Amino acid sequence: MTCLVVGFLRIHWIGIGGIGMSAAAMLSKDLGNDISGSVDCMSDRVDTLRKYGIHVEEGHQAKNIKNPDLVVYTNAVHPNNPELTEVRRRGVPCMRRLDYLSRLIGQSGRLVIGISGTDGKTTTTAMLARILIYEGKDPSVLLGGVHEDLPYGNYRKGNGPILMEVCESDGELVLIKPWIGAVTNIRMDHLEHYHQLFEEYHDAIVSFLFHAQRRVCSKGILAHIEPQSRNYAYDSVDRDIDLRIPGKYNLMNASCAMVCASLLDIPESRSRIHLHTYQNVDRRFSVRFESDSLSIVDDYAHTPDEIESVVEACREAYPARSVILAFEPHRYSRLEREGVKFEHMLDQLPTDKNLLLPIYSAYEPQKPHLYENFCKRVTQKNGRSQYCESADDLYDWLDTQDRSKGIVILFVGAGDSSRFAKEVAHQIQIRVVKEEKV
């Protein structure tokens, strides 16, 4: 497809409610296009889009396709989606989100900063956004999460550089060719889109870096990148960073953001000031409830490395409390590939109790026996682990626990675990209010 994507086009977005899709749709609208979209269910992102003046239909139906010049769709859309089927029947041009975004930002004429990597890209993007905003750079920001610094949570309209989180999950990050390209780290994940080969996953992320004019990465990744003249390495031990949020990994994220900012002539001394008051993205060590005897923390961590890091951060933030891990496995494919690593992780974690929540399958085929066998092995091997069916069960279990030295329940997962955390926190808050009235 060779047509322009900046200017006035009628563009319909299938699956517009996703965190990445909604931000990209708002940017497209701000660059002069007429936007509509559809979702399979309502969400806060749909409310945000409608407030932004974008028409959104609930439910995917062929009749939602009016007279678009172009259709953009999320990778989560099934090939037999009725809207996608109708679009192809009519011969309307269509493309996936990152393919469209690569053309959109390429034709915008603006400086582009792309942040990618296995872990930490959302936090690093939000940190850099804060620095750029407070330094008057007026960025447009596309974030893969929700943050208080952005007026629309995952999006900010600006006239300066375009700062975007670039998801590495499906290999399309190689389409994005930013002026500054940053990679937080490269660890084994999302191999289902890379023929189950870590080498392909690794090479895709390195290719993204190679396409950037200025490359920012950790010292460990730097050795794989040539030529050296346009590379900028970072390490948290090189910088005196004072954050209010816990976790050594956040020091690395902050270091990456500071180096990116320095390439835009922002002194590290200024970046430190802004990062000192930085608050986390939603679902990144988000405290849903806090009292003298109980805290409930909600985090997006869903790989063994991420979970180990956030448990360490939890111990750092609550050194005297019992730590209860509420673990929601994310995707059958990940559990099938890394089940042994997850088992070892649960056995070795410095937690007082591990609660195994129902698995979140995303859009993958169900394999219930896989998780049932995993739970049996973990609970038989580890007396600290048990299965927990629902938020009500977890709440009832919590009622039986001794809170004299304090408890923190750390919910981790990329699916329904956040809903679990909020439901338990809500039930506890209701009880607190009732007790205060007595």
Sequence and secondary structure as in RCSB ss.txt:
>XXXX:A:sequence
MTCLVVGFLRIHWIGIGGIGMSAAAMLSKDLGNDISGSVDCMSDRVDTLRKYGIHVEEGHQAKNIKNPDLVVYTN
AVHPNNPELTEVRRRGVPCMRRLDYLSRLIGQSGRLVIGISGTDGKTTTTAMLARILIYEGKDPSVLLGGVHEDL
PYGNYRKGNGPILMEVCESDGELVLIKPWIGAVTNIRMDHLEHYHQLFEEYHDAIVSFLFHAQRRVCSKGILAHI
EPQSRNYAYDSVDRDIDLRIPGKYNLMNASCAMVCASLLDIPESRSRIHLHTYQNVDRRFSVRFESDSLSIVDDY
AHTPDEIESVVEACREAYPARSVILAFEPHRYSRLEREGVKFEHMLDQLPTDKNLLLPIYSAYEPQKPHLYENFC
KRVTQKNGRSQYCESADDLYDWLDTQDRSKGIVILFVGAGDSSRFAKEVAHQIQIRVVKEEKV
>XXXX:A:secstr
  S  SSS EEEEETTTSHHHHHHHHHHHHTT EEEEEESS  HHHHHHHHTT EEEES  GGG  S SEEEE T
TS TT HHHHHHHHHT  EEEHHHHHHHHHHHHTS EEEEE SSSHHHHHHHHHHHHHHTT   EEE SS  TTS
TTSSEE  SS EEEE   TTSGGGG   SEEEE    S  GGGTTT HHHHHHHHHHHHHTSSEEEEEHHHHTT 
S GGGEEEE GGGS    SS  HHHHHHHHHHHHHHHTTT  HHHHHHHHHT    TTSSEEEEE SSEEEEEE 
  SHHHHHHHHHHHHHH TTSEEEEEE  B HHHHHHHHHHHHHHHHHS  SEEEE   B TTS   HHHHHHHH
HHHHHH TTEEE  SHHHHHHHHHTS  TT EEEEEE SSSHHHHHHHHHHHHHHHHHHHHH 
